[in-house]
């Protein structure tokens, strides 16, 4: 009995490990983007950046289909406002007059994941023939590695985004999705979404100096406390 249970647990472990480390069929990434564990989103480090959509064909979706990127306003708002503009692949979008309120999708909607309902703009595209060696975009963003454009197995499409004219305190969140032959929506996992960010990320040298300064201040405070 113990032997049977041991084999069962081994099989379960292998299956779970396979699911945990599988690369999603649809993913987003940002060149130079970092991973924000709080929102589980890949964040741009500048206001102008290259957004990449990735596809690994499977039994539900393939490279010949039409896909969509939703550019949604966050924090979510549900009433018209004048919040500037942004551009996506050369297309200017006025926020919020050039956007639609609600949730993207046809009869099968994209799940909310804390973003929708809000103002969004949907862009359709096809992948073409450009390919890259498959990788997990979340892993890359967490490790801070560059995107290596070589190899085959995963299709990609680049979109240049500029949010310099977007009103402060607002961001654009990107979702990637398509539909299978039954019309069911297939989308990138929310942990593999992307978002603009108007704040520069400190360079390693800056982080070191900041950390050194904090340690020095803590030491000075401790010395002062002892002398009292």
QUISULBEL-V990188 format. One record per residue. RES is the residue in one small letter. PHI is phi in radians with two decimals (999 if undefined). OMEGA is omega in whole degrees, 0 to 359 (NA if undefined). BURIAL is + if it has 9 or more other ideal C-beta (glycine too) atoms within 8 Angstrom, else -. Layout:
BEGIN
res=<RES:RES>
phi=<PHI:PHI>
omega=<OMEGA:OMEGA>
burial=<BURIAL:BURIAL>
END
This chain:
BEGIN
res=<x:x:x:x:x:x:x:x:x:x:x:x:x:x:x:x:x:x:x:x:x:x:x:x:x:x:x:x:x:x:x:x:x:x:x:x:x:x:x:x:x:x:x:x:x:x:x:x:x:x:x:x:x:x:x:x:x:x:x:x:x:x:x:x:x:x:x:x:x:x:x:x:x:x:x:x:x:x:x:x:x:x:x:x:x:x:x:x:x:x:x:x:x:x:x:x:x:x:x:x:x:x:x:x:x:x:x:x:x:x:x:x:x:x:x:x:x:x:x:x:x:x:x:x:x:x:x:x:x:x:x:x:x:x:x:x:x:x:x:x:x:x:x:x:x:x:x:x:x:x:x:x:x:x:x:x:x:x:x:x:x:x:x:x:x:x:x:x:x:x:x:x:x:x:x:x:x:x:x:x:x:x:x:x:x:x:x:x:x:x:x:x:x:x:x:x:x:x:x:x:x:x:x:x:x:x:x:x:x:x:x:x:x:x:x:x:x:x:x:x:x:x:x:x:x:x:x:x>
phi=<999:-1.09:-1.13:-1.12:-1.10:-1.11:-1.12:-1.07:-1.13:-1.13:-1.11:-1.08:-1.09:-1.13:-1.14:-1.13:-1.11:-1.12:-1.21:-1.12:-1.82:-1.21:-1.42:-1.05:-1.17:-2.11:-2.60:-2.06:-2.65:-2.24:-1.03:1.39:-1.23:-2.04:-1.72:-1.74:-1.18:-1.18:-1.77:0.94:-2.44:-1.45:-1.94:-1.21:-1.83:-2.56:-1.51:-2.21:-2.75:-1.74:-1.72:-2.07:-1.77:-2.20:-2.43:-1.91:-1.01:-2.44:-1.37:-1.94:-2.36:-2.53:-1.32:-1.57:-1.43:-1.55:-2.14:-2.40:-2.09:-1.69:-1.85:-1.95:-1.42:-2.29:-1.05:-1.08:-2.30:-2.17:-2.36:-1.02:-2.69:-1.79:-2.16:1.49:-2.71:-2.56:-2.15:-2.28:0.92:1.51:-1.69:-1.33:-2.28:-1.41:-1.84:-1.95:-1.13:-1.71:-2.17:-1.94:-1.60:2.38:-2.24:-1.12:2.08:-1.58:-1.27:-1.81:-1.47:-1.26:-1.00:-1.14:0.71:1.38:-1.81:-1.70:-1.35:-2.86:-1.38:-2.56:-2.24:-1.75:-2.07:-1.73:-2.85:-2.14:-1.36:1.35:-1.94:-1.14:-2.32:-2.59:-1.13:-0.99:-2.62:-1.60:-1.17:-1.13:-1.05:-1.10:-1.15:-1.18:-1.46:1.26:-1.47:-1.33:-1.42:-1.76:-1.59:-2.67:1.50:-2.46:2.07:-2.36:-1.34:-2.49:-2.43:-1.77:-2.33:-1.50:-2.08:-2.35:-2.03:-1.05:-1.69:-1.39:-1.06:-1.02:1.49:-2.06:-2.42:-1.98:-1.78:-1.96:-2.11:-2.02:-2.77:-2.71:-2.31:-1.43:-1.13:-1.65:1.43:-1.45:-1.24:-2.10:-2.41:-1.14:-0.96:-1.10:-1.29:-2.12:-1.45:-2.46:-2.71:-1.29:-2.73:-1.49:-1.88:-1.18:-1.53:-1.01:-1.21:-0.92:-1.13:-1.15:-1.07:-1.11:-1.13:-1.12:-1.10:-1.08:-1.13:-1.15:-1.11:-1.09:-1.12:-1.13:-1.13:-1.13:-1.13:-1.15:-1.14:-1.11:-1.14:-1.21:-1.41:-1.36>
omega=<179:180:180:179:179:178:180:179:179:179:179:179:181:180:179:179:180:179:184:186:178:177:181:179:178:180:170:174:177:178:182:182:179:183:177:184:181:180:182:184:175:188:175:179:178:181:175:188:176:176:181:172:182:179:168:184:175:183:179:184:180:187:181:183:174:179:186:169:174:174:188:181:172:359:182:172:185:177:183:177:176:187:179:184:172:177:180:181:177:180:179:180:174:181:12:186:180:184:180:178:178:181:181:177:178:177:177:188:172:178:187:187:176:182:185:6:174:176:180:175:182:178:179:180:170:188:184:187:182:181:181:176:182:174:179:186:177:178:181:182:178:181:181:181:175:174:181:184:177:178:181:176:179:180:178:177:181:175:178:183:177:180:181:183:177:181:182:180:179:183:178:181:185:173:178:181:176:182:177:185:178:180:179:183:176:187:175:177:183:176:180:173:181:183:176:177:184:184:176:175:182:175:180:179:178:178:180:181:179:179:179:181:179:178:180:179:179:179:179:180:179:179:180:181:180:184:179:NA>
burial=<-:-:-:-:-:-:-:-:-:-:-:-:-:-:-:-:-:-:-:-:-:-:+:+:+:+:+:+:+:+:+:+:+:+:+:+:-:-:-:+:+:+:+:+:+:-:+:-:+:+:+:+:+:+:+:+:-:-:-:-:+:-:-:-:+:-:+:+:+:+:+:+:+:+:-:+:+:-:-:-:-:-:+:+:+:+:+:+:-:-:-:-:+:-:+:+:-:+:+:-:+:-:+:+:+:-:-:-:+:+:-:-:-:-:+:+:-:+:+:+:+:+:+:-:+:-:+:-:-:-:+:+:+:-:+:+:+:+:-:+:+:-:-:-:-:-:+:-:-:-:-:-:-:+:+:+:+:-:+:+:+:+:+:-:-:+:-:-:-:+:+:+:+:+:+:+:+:+:+:+:-:-:-:-:+:+:+:+:-:+:-:+:+:+:+:+:-:-:-:-:-:-:-:-:-:-:+:-:-:+:-:-:-:-:-:-:-:-:-:-:-:-:-:-:-:-:-:->
END
